């Protein structure tokens, strides 16, 4: 598995640059949280759907915190 322990930065890209997840990755990753891939020079970025990374209860707690 993969684990992200820190965010090193943000990358901007056009929606048309987002490619679907290759079938081979379906066996290696929890692809329901992966939005797609973006190619950058020789590498690829895995684009995650941030809304799927947290539970509904966690989102409610976050929104409650932000309202205070």
Helices and strands as residue ranges (DSSP letters): G 15-17, G 23-27, G 31-33, E 34-40, E 43-48, G 50-52, H 56-67
